[in-house]
């Protein structure tokens, strides 16, 4: 079973694979986060917050908050 952190990674990779963003830095900036904060979330140094997931989903509305947050 995927963790929330893994689903965040998958969503970010999907955004880059589909050329919507060219880097994690670009995603972070669009989300309104410092790139180092996004890196810390991805590597497990910081917890994934609901606010973080909502911000990620806000940059590309077809991303499913429910899927990222709970796996459903």
N, C-alpha and C positions, 0 to 999 in steps of 0.2 A: 504494500500500500504506500502510495506517495505521501510525503509530508507536505505541509503547507510551503515550506522552504523550497522543496523540489518543484512544486507547482508554480511558484513564483519564477524559479529559474526557467522552467519550461515555457512559461508565457513570455518571458523576456527573450529567450532564444527564438521563439516563434516570430516575435516582432522583428528581430534582426534577420532571420531567414527569409522573411517575406518583404524585406527591404523597406519596412516602415520606419526603421531607425537603423543607424549604422554602428551604434556602440551602446554599451551600458551607460556610458557618460551622457549620451544624447537622451536616453530614456530617463535617467535621473534628473537631468535638467528640465525636461518636459514635465516631469512629475513635481518639480519644485523642491527636489532634494539635492543635497550635496552628493556628488558621486561616491564619496567615501562612505556615506551612510548606506547607500544601496549595496556597495561592496560588503559592508559589515553584515547586512541582512542576508545576502547570498551565502557568505562564508560561515554564518552561524554565530558571529560575534555579537550580533544584536537580534532581538526577537522580531518576528514579523507581526506588526500591529494591524489592526483593522483599518486604521487610517492609511497605512502604507498600501495595503491591497486596494482600497478604494481609489487612492491616487493613481496606482498603476492602471486600474480599469478605466479611469477617467481619460487617459491619454488615447485609448482605443476602445470605445464603448462596446464593440462586440465581445471583448474579453469578459468572461463570466466571473463576477465576484463570488457567486455561490460556489463555483467549481474551485477557484483558487483558495477560498477561505475554508471550505469544508470537504472538498473532494466530490461533491454531488453534481 
